[in-house]
Amino acid sequence: MKQWVCVLCMLAAGVSTFARTVEVTVTDRDLDLPLEGVLLEHRGGEPAYTDSDGRAVIELAQERVLLQSSLPGYDTRRVWVSADQASVVIKLSLEGVILGRELVVEAPQITREQDETGVSRTVDRRTIDTAARQGTIEDVMSSIKLLPGVGYAGGWNALPSVRGGHPLEMSSSLDGIYIRTPYQWGGAFSIFTPQMVESATLNHGIFSTRYGQAMSGLLEVHSRDALVDGLQYESAVATSTADFFVQAPLGQRAGFHLGGKITYLEATFAAVGADEAFTDVPYIRNTFGRVQWHPGERIHSSLTFFAGFDGVGMDFSQEPDGDDDLGSDFTFDWSALNSLAVFNLRLLPRDHLALRISTGWNHYRDEVSVYQRIYGTQQYSPGFFDEYAALLDGAESVELDLVPIQGIAAQQYTILQLRSEGDYQWGRNHLATAGFETTLELHGNSEDFLIYMDEKTESGFVYRQARSQLSTDGNRILNSGVFLENTLSLPAGRGEYRAGLRLDHSLLAGDGFRVDTRPVLNPRMNLRYRLRGDEESSLYAVVGAGLFSRTPLLSAFVQEDFRIADLAPERNLTNLAGLEWNPAADWRISLEGYYKYQFNRLYYHVDFGGDEAEPDISTDGIGHVLGTDVMLHRHQGRYWDGYLSYTFTWARQLNPNDDAGDTVWFPGGAPAGRWYYPDYHRFHNLNLILAWRPTPGISVNSRFSYASGEPRRRPGEVIRYPAVLPGQNGGDDVVLERYARSDSYSDSLRTDFSIPLDLRISFSNYYTNSRVQWEYYMAVENLLVLLYSPKTNTQFDPFSGEDIAGSDEADFSIGMPIPSFGFRVSY
């Protein structure tokens, strides 16, 4: 009983507990010589290095662990080790190039978390170098978007759908602390640059109760280790970006790293003739760093920080083409600031007890302003003049000078977080985890837009101005959670059983209102069991089930006068089963099937009947998701590695409340009162990632995807109609010739399929008799766009009825492949 009380009361995190020791010997596979300095790591345990005889003693955190061994110049290898083994021999294969008499190699990087079928997928630094160091902006999300279970999001979009969930349902964390908005350029890219990331784990199965505030997935990002033996430096200059990274020791028990990135897209936009439309070409200015200090073997601490600025400014005009034409002015400005700091303290007070305390601070602010002006002469078309002559009173044209849309919106928040958890090993095979977390969000949001829109009246259409205002300065959200979990390692290394319970609660308060939700219970369990095979070749079965919840992100924008009866946390129940086959040490084949029931989904209508828009919020939305993920993965190959993945997803949702109309405002354009496919849904996603190294110093990386189309609304005919523009400043009313097209939801119509192909070729070597490596690379994004481009419905100008050029593109595209070139040097 005392042990359980201790578990429930302890603070902090970490996954290091110890019970058994195993002697490990590492040798060169070809020469059969002992290897000194090999790094041995496993999840939850302290790292160890081999001595001059190639030996090291490791303490196992569980009955059975996956041990990773790495040494600069050799392929990294992973083997299963059980507590009943007295010793283990590992043989490593050489990977490197001989320059004269000096062996020059590139050290493979370490993955903090391993793939767990049914739970998560991890991309390590090697995978990041294959899939993320490509394109105009290098982004770790480029690797995440290609994992099984992740829907294709298109170019310049870092918000994918994960296993049928809305893109906003994927949460993110950095070094254990949640990040609400880890994006730049409004979601085009993430803040996670390859230089700052050691590994990234997408938890999209039945993941641990240690984490809450996540629905369809949690992206768990780990910063690069700052503890190094000597100075390391890396910098690069490319077509559109420049970055640097430096890390160095601070004595024997401390170290730091510091990096940054800037973009300069002027040349890229000038190449396609788009630079004149920008007052500020899209820019990013980021810096990041980490300091680690280990004053003793049982005390580890780290401080991670990030600060980023991004924005874009546009200003372009179209002059009237003659005396009977309309001209337009358009300006758009966006700017954002995102800064955060994360402090972690890890303690090992006893051999069977590991504690961790994490605190975080995150401040974010963005501001957007938009202005459009329409002016000139609208000449009535002959058909319109003949049909509505009685309204026009003989006039053949109308003079216009109006602003269809203008306004400004600002969003800012500060988030304070505290997380405390601990692990306790009891008995021989049990690992208990307990802890709590609390997050306080302080929001200040404002919006003021004037928008002209058509209002249907008994006498016809009126083109009138409506105002949309929002002010939520002082909104506060307090999220709290406690969790308890136990992991059982099955005898003889047969597998693992994990079960846990999490209790989450949210409180929303603002100016004149308070919404106190009921606490929700989120139990989760999964079982991983080895059906056959041994440590080198094995077949596993995985089953699991769990409940997940999250406070709706739109809670930050709630006001006292909103029509809202309840603000329950959004939830889903997930059931999963799968198989994992490891036919050889460097091959893995996995198959997963899952079903999710979504409930308490938030959606809302907007009532434009009055002078101001009024939202009507509901939280009774439901949904069903069925899916299958298949992955064939070859990792750590000497000449090539990569993976092939396929995802099938079936997702249907229902917004029951149709009192305010048959279409809801959010999710955008979804129907009310009937089942539908969400607008981000794709049935099929196929990804092929390959890294080929035909000879030392040459690397060819490619990524290819096939994605079936997204739902497309059924377009009606474009119709013209008269709309009365009320007199401005005491003037007379005038009649406008307007065009509109009604569309409706369709279960059968889809956009065209997408087949993006990106390619990167690099040449690298070391300067003679030095540790300085150079690399030249060339890359091309969307290589097939000249042959094929997916299409969707065409948009049109509501004043002329003419199609807008390029509006039928289903994916982001500039109409040509995007090339990039760069030079990188590292030490």
N, C-alpha and C positions, 0 to 999 in steps of 0.2 A: 504493500500500500504506500509506503514511504517513497518508493521509486516513482510511482505514478504521480504523487503530489509534486515531486521534484521536476518531473517532466512538464507538468502543467504550469509551473511557476517560472521556469527558466526563460531567460531572454536570449535572443540572437540567433544567427544563422550559420551556415557552414554545413558541410556534409562530410565531416571527418570524425570518425570514431574507429577505435582499433581493438582487435581481439587476437588475431593470429599472425605469425610471421612466416614468411616463405623466402628461401634463398633463391635468387635469380642469377643466372650466369648468361652473359651475352657474348657471342663470338661472331667473327666474320664468316659468312656462309661459305665463301670460296677458299679462304686461307686457313680457316679453322683456328684463328688466333683470337685471344681474349680482347675485348674492346673496353677501353677505359673512358669514363665520362659519359656513358649512355644515360640519358634521362628516362626514368621510369615513373609513369604517372597512372593513377586510376581514380575514378570518381569517388570522392569522399576521403581520399588518403593523402598523406604528405608525399611530395616528390622525393625520389632518391636517385643517387648517381652511382654507377659501378666504379670499382677501384681498379688498380693496375692489373688485377687478375680477372677483370670482367665480372666481378661478383658484387652483389648488393643484397641487403636484407630489407624487405618491404613489410609493412604492417597492413593487413587487409582490413578494410572498413566494413566488409560484409563477408558472408560465407563464400561468395563467388563474385569476382570482379573481372572487368575487362581491362587488362593491363596494356598500356601503350608505351613502347620503347622507341626512342629517337636519338639520333646522333648526326651532327652535321656531316654530310657526305654519304649518308645511308638512307634507304627507304624506311619510313616509319612503319612499324608493325604492331598489330594488336593481337593479343592472345588472351584466352580465358584462363584464370587462375583460381583454384579452389583452396579452401583452408586445409583440406585433407592432403594437399600436396606438400611434401617436405622441401622439394626443390624444383626449379623449372629452368630449362635451357632454351634460349631464344637465339636464332641465327638471323643476322641482318645482311641484306644485299647492298652492295656498293652502288651509289648513284652519284656521279660527278664527272669532271673532265680533268685530264692531265695537261698542264701547261708547263712544258720543260720538265724540271724536276719537282715542281710544286703541285700538289693536289689542291685544286680550288673547287670548292663545293658551295652549294646554297642550302642552308639549313632548313629542313622541313619544320613547319610550325605545329603547335600542339593544339588540339581541340579540347576545350574545357568540358563539354558535354558530348556524349555519344548519342548516335541515333537509337531511338527506342521505338520499334514498330508498335503501332497502336497508341503512341504517346506523342512523339516529336520527330523532327528531322533537323539535323545540324549541318551547317556549312562551316568548314574550317578555313584556315587561311589559304590552303591550296585550292580549294573550290572557289573561294572568293577571287583569287588571282585568275582563275579560269573564266568565270562568268561575270564578275563585277568590274574587272579592269578593262572594260570595253565601253565604247560609246562616247558621246559628247560630254556627259557628266558621269564619272565613275561613282557607282552607288551600290552598296551591299544589297539593297532591295532588288537589284537586277538578278542576284542569285536566288533570293527568296521567292520571287515571282515565278521561277522555273521549277519549283519543287512540286511533287505530286500533291493534289488536293487544293492547289492554288489556281484560281481562274485567271485566264489571260486578261490583262487590264489595258493593253495598248501601250504605245509609246508615250513617254513623258507623263506617266501615271504611276505613282508609288502606292496606290490604294487598291489592291486586288481584293477579290472575294475569296474567302477561305472556306472551303467545304460548304458552299451554298449560302453562306452568311453575307449580310450587307458589308461592304468594304469598311464601314466605320465600326464594325463589331470586332475587328482585330486590334487588340491592345499591344502596347510596346513597353519594354523596360530596358534600362541601361544599368548594369551592375547592381541589379536587384531593386531598382526604384522605377516606378511607373512614369512614363512620359506621355502626356496627353496629346501633344501635336509634334511628332518627330518628323515633320515634313517642311519642305521649302517650295517656293513658287506655287503655293496653294495646293500642294499634293503632288506636284510633278516628280519630285525626288525626295529622298529621305536625308536626314542629317548624318547618316551613318556612312562615312567615307571608308574605303578599304584600309587606309592607313591607321585609323583609330580602332579597328575591330579585330579582336583575336578569333572570335567565333560568334555565330548567330544561330540560335535554336528556335525553330517555329514549332511551338506546342499547339497542335491542332487535333490531338486525340483526347484520351482521358488523362489529362495531366494532373499533377499533384495539387492537393488542396492548399499547398503553400501559397498558391496564387489565386486571387480573385479579380473582380472587375474585368473579366474577359469572357466573351461569348463564343465566338467561332475560332478564336486562336489568340495566342500570346507570343509575340516576337521578343525573345529574351536575348539581348545583346551583351557581350562581354568585351570590355576594353582590353587592349593589348597589355601584356605584362610589362611593367616598368623596371623590373629587377633584371639587369643584364650584367655580364662580366666586364664589358668595355663599351666604348663609344660606338654607337651605330647611327648612321645618317642616311637619309634618302630624300631626293628631290627630283621633280619632274616638271618639264615644260611641254605642253601639248597645244593643239590647235586652238582650244577654247579654255583651257584651265592651266593653272600652275599650283603645285603643292610642295610642301616640305614636311619632313618628319625627322626628329632627332631624339635619341634616348641615351642616357648615360647613368652610371652608378653614382650614388652619393654615399661614399664610404662602402663598407662591407654589407650593411644591412638595409640600405635604402637605395632608391633609384627614381628616375623621373623620365617621362617622355613628353614631347611638345610637338604639335603639328598644326598645319593650317592649309587652307585652300582658297583660291580666288578664281573667278571665271572672267573671261573677256571674250564675249561672243560677237564683237563688232565685225570681225572678219567673216565669221560664219554667216551672219545675217546679210552682210554686204554681198557675199557670193551668190545669194539667191534674190538679191534686189529688195530686201525688206528692211534695210537699216534706216531709211529715211522716215519710216513711220514711228520710230522710237525716240523719245526724249531720254530715256534710260533703257539701254539694251538690257535684257534680263541679266541680273548679277547675283552672285553669291560671295560672301566674305565670311569665312569660318575660321575659328581657332579652337583647339582642344588640347587637353593634356591630362596627365595623371602622375601622382606622386605616391610611392609605396614605401612604407617603413615597417620593418620587422625587428623590433627591439629584442625579441627573443623567439625561440622556437615555438612557443605557445601563444604568442601575441603577434597578429598580423593586422596592419591597417593600411588604408588607401584612401586617396582623395581624387576624384575624377571631376573634370569641369569641361564645359562646352559653352561657346558663345558664337552665334551666327546671325548674320544680316543678309536679307535677300529682298529683291524688289524688281519692278519693271515699270516703265513709263511710256505711254503711247500718246501720240498727237498727230492726227492726219486729217486732211480735208479733201473733199471732192467738189470741185467747182461745178456750177450748173453748166450743162452742155447746151448752150443757146438760151433764148428768151423763154422757152416753154419747158424748162427742165428744173429739177430740184437738185440742190447741192446739200452737202452735209459736213459738219465738223464733229469730231469725236476725240475725246481725251479720256485716258484711263491711267490711274496711278495706283501702285500697290507697293507697300513696304512692310517688312516684318522683322522683328527681333525675337530671338529665342536664346535663352541662357539657362544653364542649370549647373548644379554642383551635387555630387554624391559622395558621402563619407561612409566607409565600411570599417567596422572593427570586428575582428575574429579572435576568439579566445578559446583556448583548450585547457580548462582548469583541471580536468582529470582525463585519464586515458580513454574513458568511455563517454565523455561528455564534450560536445563542441557547441559553442555559443557564437552568435553573430548579431550585431546591432547595425542597422543601416538607417541613415537619415538622408533626406533629399530636399532640395530647393529648386523650383523651376519657375521662371518668369517668362511670359510670352506676351507679345503685343503685335497686332497687325492693323493696318489702316488701308482702306480702299476708297477711292473716289472715282466717279464716272460722270461724264457729261456728254450729251448728244444734242446737236441742233440740226433741224431740218429747215431749209429756207429756199426761196425761189418761187417759181410759178408752176403750179400743177395744172397741166392742160388736160381737160376732160377728154377721155377717149370717145370716139363717135358713138359706140354702142351705149356707153354710160349716158351720154348727152341725150340720145334719143329716148332711152328708157326712163330717165328721171328728169325730163325737161320741166315738168311742173314744179319740182323742187328748186331747180337751178335758176329759175326766173330769167332765163335768157343768157345767163353767164356761161362763157365757154372755158373759163379757167378761174383759178383762185390763187391769190397771193398768200404765201405761208412764211411764217417765221416763228417757229415754236420749238420747245425743248421737250422731246418725248420722255427723256429720263435724265435726271440729275440727282446726285446725292452723295452721301459719305457714310461709311460704316467703320466702326473701330471695335476691336475685340482685344481684351487683355485679361490676364489672370495671373495669380501667383499661387503656387501649390507647395505646401509644406507636408513632408511625409516622415513617418517614423515606422520602422519595421524591426521586430525583435523575434528571434526564433532560436531553437536549439535542437540538437540531436542527442539521443541517449541510447546506447546499446545495452539491451537487457537480454540475459540469456545468451545463447550462442548464435542464434540466427535472427534476432529481432532488432530492428532499429526504429525507435519512436521519435517522432518529430512533432513539436508543438510551438506555437507562437501567436503573435498578434500583429496587426498593422493598422494604422490610421492615417488618413489623408484629409487635409483641410484645403479646400479650394476657395479662393477669394476672387470673384469675377466682377468685371466692370465692362459692360457691353453697351454700345449705343449704335443707333441706326436712324437715318432720316433721309428718305427718298421721296421724290415727287415723280410720279409715273403716269403718263397718259395711257388710257386704255378704253376700249369700247364697252359701253354699258347698254344693254338692250332694254328699251322702255316700250310702253304701249304704242307710242307714236313712231318708233324706229330706234336706230342706234344713235347714241350720243358719245362723242369722243371727248372724254372729260379727264381731268387730272385728279388722281387719288394720292393720298399720302400714306406712307408706311413708316411708322416710327417705333422705336424700341429703346428702352433705357432700363438696364438691369444693374446699375451701379450698386454694389453692396450685396449682390447675391452670394450666398455662402453654401457650400456643399461639404458635408462631413461624412466620409465613408469610413466604416470601421469593420474589421473582420478578425475572427479568431479561428484557429484551426488545430486539429489533432490528427496525426497520421501514424500508421505503423506499417513497416515493411518487413516481410518475412522472406528470408532466403531459404529456398527449399533444399532438402538434403541432397548430397552428391551433385551439387551444381545443376539441379534439374530446372531451376527457374526462380521466379520471384512473384510474390503476392503482395499487393499494396492496397490498403483501404484507409480512407480518411473521411473526416467530417469537417465542414467549414460553415461558420455562421457569419452572415454579412448583414449590415444595416446601413441605411443612408438617411440623412437628414438634409433637407433643402429649406433655406430661409432667405428672405429678402425684405425689401421695403414694404412692410404692411402685410406680409403673409408668411406662413410656415407650413411645410409639407413634411410630415414625419412618416416614413414608410414602415411597414412591418418587417421585422427581421426575417431573413429567409435562410433555410438550411440547404446546403449543397453537399450531399454525400457523394463520394466517388470511390470506385474500386477498379483494379485491373489485375489480371493474372497472365504471367508469361511462363509457359511450360515447354520444356524440351521434350519433343516426341521421340526423337531418335538422333543418333550421331554422337560425336565427341566434341572436344574443344575446338578442333580444326574444321570439322564439317558437321553441321547440325541443322535440324529442322525444329522450329518453334511454333507453337500455337499461342495466340494472344486473344483474350476477351476482356471487355471492360464496359462499364456504364458509369454515368455521372450526371449531376446537375450543375449548371453554370448560370451565373447572373451578372448583370452589370447595370449601374445607374445610367439611364439614357443620357447621352452627351448633350442633347438639347435642353436638359434641365437647367443649364447655365443661362438660358435665355428666357426663362419663365418670368412673367410679371404678375402682379396682383390681379389685374383685370382679365387675365386669360381664362377662358372657359375650360376648366379642367376639374374633373371629378376625382381623379386618382392619379398618382404618379408611381406606380409599382415598378420595381426593377424588371428589366427585360430578362427573360430566362429561356433556357433550352435544356432538354433532356436528350442526352446522347448515348447511343448503344453502339458497340463496335466489336468486330471479330476479325482476326487476320492470321496470316501465316508468314513466317520468315524462314528462308532457306539460305544457308551459307555453305555452298558447295566447296569453296576453297577460301583461303585466308583473305584474298583480295576481291572476292565476289559476294554479292548479296542480291537476293531476289525476294521481294516482299509483295504481299497482296493484302489489302484491307478493304472491308466493307462496313458501312455505318448507316445509321438512321438517326435523325434528329427531329424532335418535336419542339417547335418554337412557340412560346406563349408570352403573354404580357408585352407584345411588340407595340412600340409607340408609332403612331401616325397622326396626321392632323390635316384638317381642311382650313382654308382661309376664306373668310367672308368679306367681300369687297362691296357689300351693299351700302355701307355708310360712307362718311367722309374719310374714315381710316380703316385699314385692313385689320380684321380681328381673327386670330387663330382659334380653332376649335380642336382641342387635343384629346385623343383617345389612346388607351393603353390595353385594348382587348384584342389586338391583332394576333393571329396564329399562323403557323406554317409547318410544312413537312419537307424534309430533305432526305433523299436517298443517294448514296454515292459509293463508288469503288475507285480505289487507287492501286496502281500497279507500278513497280519500280524495279528496274534492272540496273545494278550499280557495280562498276568496277573502280576501285579506289587504289591510290598509291602505286599505280603502274610505272614501270621504268620508262617505257616509250609512249604509252597512251593510257588515259583513264577518262572517266566520264560516266554518264548515266542516261538511260531512256526511261521516261515516265509517261503514264497515261492516266487520265482522270475522267470518270463519267459522273455527272451530277444531274439529279432531278430535283427541282425545288419548286414548291407551290406555296403561295401565301394567300391570306384572306384578311381584308380590312372590313369588319362587319358593319361599322357605322356608315350608312349612306344617307343619313338625314340631310346633310349639307351638300349633297351632290354625288354624282356617280364617279368622280375623280378626286383623289386626294392631292394635297399640295406636297406632302412628304410622306413616304418616298415619292420622288418626283413623277407625277403623271400616272401613278398606279391606280387601278380601278377600285371602287368601293362596292361592297355588297356581292362580290363574286371572286372565285379563285383565279389566280393569275400566276404567270412566271415573272419574277422580279426582273427589272430592266438590266441587271448586271449578269443574269444567268446565261451560262453556256453549257450545252450538253457534253461536249467533248473538248479535252485539252491534251495535247501531245507535245512533249518536250524532248529534245535530243541535245545533250551537252557533251562536247568532245574536246579533249586537249591532246594534241599529238606532238611529240618531240622526236622527230626523225633522227636528229643528231644533237649532241650537246651544243647549246647556244642558239638553237632554232626551236621556236614553239609556235604552233598553229592552234588557235582556239576558235571554236565555232559554237553558236547556239542557234537552234532552229525550233520553231514552234508551229503547231497547227492548232487553231481554235475555231470551233464552229461559231456561228453567228449569235448575236444577242437578240432579244425580242425587238420587233419593229412594229410600230403602230400602223394600222391600216389607214392610208390617207384617203380623204374624200376629194371632191373636186374643188379647185380654187374658184371662189365666187367673188363677185364685186358687189358692193353695196354702198349706199350713201350714209355718211355719218356726220352729224351736226357738230361742229366745233363752236362751243359757246363763245360769244364775243369777249375779247380780252381788253381790259382797261376801258370798258364802256363801249367798245366797238360792236358792230353787227355780227350776228351769227353767220357762219359760212358753212358750206357743204363740202365735205372732202370725198374724194373717190378712194375707197378703201378696198382691200382684198384680204380674204381670210380663207382658211381651209379647215374644215372640221376633220378630226381624225378620231379613231376609236381603237381600243385595245384589241389585239388579235392573238389568239393562241397559236396560230400557224405561221405567221410571217416572221422572218428573221433577217438580220443584216447578212451580208456575204461573210464567208469564212475568212480568217486571217492566217497568213503564212510568213511571219517575219523571219529573216535570216541575217545574222550579224557575224562578221568575220574579223579576226585579229591575228596578225603575224608579227612576231617579234624576233629580233636578233640580239644576242647578249654575249658578253664575255668579260673577262677580267683584264685590267691593265697589267702589263708584264710586271712580275715580281711585286704585286701589290694586292691588297684586299678590296680594292675599289672595282666595283662592277658597273658596266655600262649596258644600256639597252636602248635600241631604236625599235619603234613599233609603228605599224600602220593598221588602221581599223576602218571598217565600213558598217554603218547601221542601215537596216532595211534594204538589203542588197537586191531584193526581188521587186522593189516598188516600180521599176520601169516596165516590168512585164505584167504585174498584177497589183491592183489596189482594191480593197473591199469597199463596197458601196452601201449606202442606206438612203433614206428618204431625203429629197432635196428641199431645202428651205427657200423662201422667196421673200421679196420686198413687199411689205403690206401697203406701200403707197403706189407701187407701179405694177405689182403682180408678177414681176420678172424673177426668174430663178437667180439665186446668189451663187456666183461661181465658186466651185470647190466645196460647197456646203453638203455635198453628198458623200464625203469621205467618212467611212465608218471608223477608221483609226486615225490617230495623229500622223500627218505626213506633210512634207514640204514638196512632194512630187518628184523627188529624186533621192538617191542614196546619200547619206550624210557621211563624208569621209573625215577622218581625224588622223593626225600624225603626232608623234611625241618622242621625247628623249628623256630617259631616266638614269640617274646615277645613284649608287648606294655604296655604303661602306660598312 
